[in-house]
Amino acid sequence: MTVLTPDDIASYLSQYGAAQGIDVMRPRFGRWIRHLRELGVADVPLTLGSASARHVDRMALQVSTNPEAKLRAHDVRDTQPEIRPYKGRSL
């Protein structure tokens, strides 16, 4: 079984996300990985659209200083049944 690492998250974010903020977010990666494991969605490799990648996207939005990103994170969270099974919305 392949284990998700901080380098996996950094690589994913540099390809698809906020590459400029990786150094700021990196201290949180260990906590993110534990959270993903608890949810049972620690897929490796991270691929665009996978459950793990969607959670990483949400967590990156949550730590943003942009208020619009935080609102987007809330919307994304509503689409993740592991977190909000009672919502069941799709984007």
C-alpha positions as CSV (number, residue, x, y, z in Angstrom):
1,M,0.0,0.0,0.0
2,T,1.4,3.4,-1.0
3,V,1.2,6.1,1.7
4,L,0.3,9.7,1.0
5,T,3.2,12.0,1.8
6,P,3.7,15.7,2.2
7,D,5.7,15.6,-1.1
8,D,2.6,14.1,-2.9
9,I,0.5,17.0,-1.7
10,A,3.1,19.6,-2.7
11,S,3.5,18.0,-6.1
12,Y,-0.3,18.0,-6.6
13,L,-0.7,21.6,-5.5
14,S,2.2,22.8,-7.7
15,Q,0.5,21.2,-10.7
16,Y,-3.1,22.0,-10.1
17,G,-3.4,24.4,-7.3
18,A,-1.8,27.3,-5.5
19,A,1.9,26.7,-6.2
20,Q,2.9,30.0,-4.7
21,G,1.5,29.1,-1.3
22,I,2.9,25.6,-0.9
23,D,5.6,26.8,1.6
24,V,3.0,28.5,3.7
25,M,0.7,25.4,3.7
26,R,3.4,22.7,4.0
27,P,3.4,22.7,7.9
28,R,-0.3,21.7,7.7
29,F,0.3,18.7,5.3
30,G,0.9,16.2,8.2
31,R,-2.4,17.1,9.7
32,W,-4.1,16.9,6.3
33,I,-2.7,13.5,5.7
34,R,-4.0,12.2,9.1
35,H,-7.4,13.7,8.4
36,L,-7.6,12.0,5.0
37,R,-6.7,8.7,6.5
38,E,-9.4,9.1,9.1
39,L,-11.9,9.7,6.3
40,G,-10.6,6.7,4.4
41,V,-9.7,8.8,1.3
42,A,-5.9,8.8,1.2
43,D,-5.6,7.9,-2.5
44,V,-2.1,7.9,-4.0
45,P,-1.2,9.3,-6.4
46,L,-3.3,12.4,-6.1
47,T,-5.1,12.9,-9.4
48,L,-7.3,15.7,-10.4
49,G,-10.9,14.9,-9.3
50,S,-10.0,12.0,-7.0
51,A,-11.6,12.0,-3.5
52,S,-8.2,12.8,-1.9
53,A,-7.5,15.6,-4.3
54,R,-10.9,17.1,-3.7
55,H,-10.2,17.1,0.0
56,V,-6.7,18.7,-0.5
57,D,-8.3,21.3,-2.7
58,R,-10.8,22.1,0.0
59,M,-8.2,22.3,2.7
60,A,-6.0,24.6,0.6
61,L,-9.0,26.8,0.1
62,Q,-9.8,26.8,3.8
63,V,-6.3,28.2,4.7
64,S,-6.5,30.9,2.1
65,T,-6.6,34.5,3.2
66,N,-9.1,35.3,0.4
67,P,-12.7,35.4,1.7
68,E,-14.1,34.1,-1.6
69,A,-11.8,31.0,-1.3
70,K,-13.2,30.3,2.1
71,L,-16.8,30.5,0.8
72,R,-15.8,28.2,-2.1
73,A,-14.3,25.8,0.5
74,H,-17.6,25.7,2.3
75,D,-19.4,24.9,-1.0
76,V,-16.9,22.1,-1.7
77,R,-17.3,20.7,1.8
78,D,-21.0,20.3,1.1
79,T,-20.3,17.9,-1.8
80,Q,-18.1,15.6,0.2
81,P,-20.2,12.8,1.8
82,E,-17.3,11.8,4.1
83,I,-17.8,15.2,5.8
84,R,-21.4,16.2,5.2
85,P,-23.4,13.0,4.3
86,Y,-26.7,14.9,5.0
87,K,-26.0,17.5,2.3
88,G,-25.3,15.4,-0.8
89,R,-25.0,18.3,-3.2
90,S,-23.0,18.3,-6.3
91,L,-21.3,21.3,-7.9
